[in-house]
Amino acid sequence: MAPALSQIQKEAQLSARKFAEDVLKPAAQRVDTEAEFPSDAVRAMADLGFTGLSVPEEYGGLNRDALTICLVTEELARGCPSTAGVLMAFVIGIQPIVRFGTAEQKRTYLPDLAIAKRSICFAVTEAHTGSDVSAISTTAKREGDGWRLSGVKTLIGNAVNADLCILAAKTDAGVSVFIVDARSPGYSVSKVYEKMGMRGTTTGEITLDNVHVPNLGLVGVEGRGASLLLGTLDLARLTLAAEAIGIAQRALEEALSYSLQRSTFGKQISEYQAIQFMIADMATSIHASRVMLHDACQLADGGQSFTREAAMVKLFSSEMANRAADTALQVRGGWGLVDRSTVERLYRDARYTRIWEGTSEIQRLVIFRSLLKTERGG
Ligand SMILES: Cc1cc2nc3c(=O)[nH]c(=O)nc-3n(C[C@H](O)[C@H](O)[C@H](O)COP(=O)(O)OP(=O)(O)OC[C@H]3O[C@@H](n4cnc5c(N)ncnc54)[C@H](O)[C@@H]3O)c2cc1C
C-alpha cells in the first residue's frame, strides 16, 4: 500500500501544485513553441527550495526524501513537462556529489547548486553509446596534480546552461566520474540539438579537448564510476516516473474536460461508453503508477535496495504516459492535431520518457537481471 504523506510532503506537494498552476501552466505552450529555456521559472523554483530538495541542510538545501522529490516533480510536470525536466537535471546532476562527494567537494559545489546560483549537467552518453556505459571512450589521464580529459559527450540535457558538468570518463582503472567546470579551457558546447518535445530543456553536445581537471574533480573512487552512475540512476528513474505520471495526469484532465464540452450526434461525448472507458482506463493506470512509485520511494527512503522497483515503475509509468497522451489526442479528435493543442504537446513530451534514464528495453534488462539474481539466491 502507498504510504500516507507526512505534513512536510503534503506542503511540498501543495506548493508545487500552486506554482505549476499559477506560473508553469500559463507559460508551457510558449516554452514549447519558442523552445524557450524557463530561466524565470528556475529562479522561482530556487526561491521555493525545489532546486535544493536533495541537498543536505548544512549546504543550503532542504534535504527532502525521494517521495517528496517525486511529489514535486509530478506536480511540476503536470504544469510544464519541460520545466520539470530542467529540475530533474538538477536533482540528478547533484546526486553524485551528495552521495559520493568528499566534504571539500560538497562545500565547494553544493551551496551554489542548491539555490541555482550555478547549474549542472550529467554527461554519460556518447555518439556510439547511450545504453552501455562501459563502452564510453572519453578518457581521463593523470597529469601532475590532476587529470586531462578528452572526448565528446552527446545528447546532454542542460548542457547549454550548465556551469558544471558531472561526467563519465575512462581512466586506467576503468569508468570514473569527474566534476568539470564549464569555463575550463578546452571545454565547449559544440552543438545544440533541435527537439520534437521537451523543447524548453536544452540538449547539447560537449567537447572536451584536453581539459585540465584538478584532483578535487574526481568523484568517488577511480574506476568505480559505473556503479556510482547506476546508483544515481535509481533515483533518476523514480523522478522520471514522476515526470511521466504528471504528464499523464494532465492528459487525463484535458481529455475529461474536453469530453464534457464536445457534443456529437446531439450528446456530449462523455455520455458515450467508448469515451468513458478510455478515460477510466487512463485514471486506473495513473493510479497504478502512483502506487508503484510511492512504494519504490518508500524502499528508497527506508535505505533498502530499490533498483528493481525503480526500473519497474520507470518502465510502467513511461509506457503508460505515452498511452495516456495518445488517448487524450483521440478524445480530442482532429482538434488535437492542429494549432499546437496542449495534448499534442503532451504527446511529444511523453515520448522522451521512454528513452531518458535508460530506455524501456534497458529497464526490462535490469528487471530480468534482478529476478535472476534472486532466483540464484543473490
Ligand atoms: C533530449 C535528450 C536528453 C538527454 N539527456 C541526457 C543527459 O543529460 N545525459 C546523458 O548522459 N544522456 C542523455 N541522453 C541520452 C539518453 O540517455 C540515451 O539516448 C539513452 O540512454 C539511449 O541511448 P542511445 O540513444 O545511445 O540508444 P542505444 O543505446 O544505441 O539503443 C538503441 C536501441 O537499442 C535498444 N537496446 C540497446 N541495448 C539493448 C539491449 N542490450 N537489449 C535490448 N535492447 C537494447 C535501446 O532500447 C534502443 O531502442 C538524452 C537523450 C535525449 C534524447
The ligand as a Tripos MOL2 file, in Angstrom:
@<TRIPOS>MOLECULE
LIG
   53    58     1     0     0
SMALL
NO_CHARGES

@<TRIPOS>ATOM
      1 C1         16.5220   15.0230  -25.0580 C.3       1 LIG1
      2 C2         17.5230   14.0620  -24.5280 C.ar      1 LIG1
      3 C3         18.2240   14.3840  -23.3600 C.ar      1 LIG1
      4 C4         19.1880   13.5080  -22.8670 C.ar      1 LIG1
      5 N1         19.8970   13.8670  -21.7420 N.ar      1 LIG1
      6 C5         20.9610   13.1180  -21.3660 C.ar      1 LIG1
      7 C6         21.8050   13.5590  -20.3050 C.ar      1 LIG1
      8 O1         21.5500   14.5760  -19.6540 O.2       1 LIG1
      9 N2         22.9020   12.8210  -20.0250 N.ar      1 LIG1
     10 C7         23.2240   11.6780  -20.6970 C.ar      1 LIG1
     11 O2         24.2500   11.0840  -20.3920 O.2       1 LIG1
     12 N3         22.4240   11.2260  -21.6900 N.ar      1 LIG1
     13 C8         21.3090   11.9160  -22.0560 C.ar      1 LIG1
     14 N4         20.5120   11.5000  -23.0860 N.ar      1 LIG1
     15 C9         20.8380   10.2710  -23.7800 C.3       1 LIG1
     16 C10        19.9330    9.1020  -23.3950 C.3       1 LIG1
     17 O3         20.2070    8.7070  -22.0730 O.3       1 LIG1
     18 C11        20.1760    8.0000  -24.4170 C.3       1 LIG1
     19 O4         19.6410    8.4460  -25.6450 O.3       1 LIG1
     20 C12        19.5490    6.6920  -23.9940 C.3       1 LIG1
     21 O5         20.1860    6.1530  -22.8650 O.3       1 LIG1
     22 C13        19.6220    5.6520  -25.1120 C.3       1 LIG1
     23 O6         20.9120    5.5810  -25.6340 O.3       1 LIG1
     24 P1         21.1300    5.6670  -27.2300 P.3       1 LIG1
     25 O7         20.3340    6.7910  -27.7230 O.co2     1 LIG1
     26 O8         22.5810    5.6540  -27.4930 O.co2     1 LIG1
     27 O9         20.4710    4.3250  -27.7590 O.3       1 LIG1
     28 P2         21.2110    2.9110  -27.9110 P.3       1 LIG1
     29 O10        21.8680    2.5320  -26.6460 O.co2     1 LIG1
     30 O11        22.0370    2.9420  -29.1420 O.co2     1 LIG1
     31 O12        19.9550    1.9800  -28.1520 O.3       1 LIG1
     32 C14        19.2730    1.9370  -29.4000 C.3       1 LIG1
     33 C15        18.0830    0.9990  -29.2510 C.3       1 LIG1
     34 O13        18.5470   -0.3230  -28.9110 O.3       1 LIG1
     35 C16        17.9590   -0.7390  -27.6960 C.3       1 LIG1
     36 N5         18.9510   -1.5010  -26.9350 N.ar      1 LIG1
     37 C17        20.2190   -1.1220  -26.6180 C.ar      1 LIG1
     38 N6         20.8260   -2.0750  -25.9290 N.ar      1 LIG1
     39 C18        19.9360   -3.0930  -25.7930 C.ar      1 LIG1
     40 C19        19.9530   -4.3750  -25.1570 C.ar      1 LIG1
     41 N7         21.0390   -4.8050  -24.5010 N.pl3     1 LIG1
     42 N8         18.8320   -5.1420  -25.2410 N.ar      1 LIG1
     43 C20        17.7450   -4.7230  -25.8750 C.ar      1 LIG1
     44 N9         17.6460   -3.5050  -26.4900 N.ar      1 LIG1
     45 C21        18.7370   -2.7220  -26.4510 C.ar      1 LIG1
     46 C22        17.5580    0.5370  -26.9770 C.3       1 LIG1
     47 O14        16.4970    0.2870  -26.0500 O.3       1 LIG1
     48 C23        17.1120    1.4000  -28.1490 C.3       1 LIG1
     49 O15        15.8050    1.0370  -28.5090 O.3       1 LIG1
     50 C24        19.4730   12.3050  -23.5530 C.ar      1 LIG1
     51 C25        18.7280   11.9640  -24.6900 C.ar      1 LIG1
     52 C26        17.7770   12.8280  -25.1820 C.ar      1 LIG1
     53 C27        17.0140   12.4430  -26.4110 C.3       1 LIG1
@<TRIPOS>BOND
     1     1     2 1
     2     2     3 ar
     3     2    52 ar
     4     3     4 ar
     5     4     5 ar
     6     4    50 ar
     7     5     6 ar
     8     6     7 ar
     9     6    13 1
    10     7     8 2
    11     7     9 ar
    12     9    10 ar
    13    10    11 2
    14    10    12 ar
    15    12    13 ar
    16    13    14 ar
    17    14    15 1
    18    14    50 ar
    19    15    16 1
    20    16    17 1
    21    16    18 1
    22    18    19 1
    23    18    20 1
    24    20    21 1
    25    20    22 1
    26    22    23 1
    27    23    24 1
    28    24    25 2
    29    24    26 1
    30    24    27 1
    31    27    28 1
    32    28    29 2
    33    28    30 1
    34    28    31 1
    35    31    32 1
    36    32    33 1
    37    33    34 1
    38    33    48 1
    39    34    35 1
    40    35    36 1
    41    35    46 1
    42    36    37 ar
    43    36    45 ar
    44    37    38 ar
    45    38    39 ar
    46    39    40 ar
    47    39    45 ar
    48    40    41 1
    49    40    42 ar
    50    42    43 ar
    51    43    44 ar
    52    44    45 ar
    53    46    47 1
    54    46    48 1
    55    48    49 1
    56    50    51 ar
    57    51    52 ar
    58    52    53 1
@<TRIPOS>SUBSTRUCTURE
     1 LIG1         1 GROUP 0 **** ****
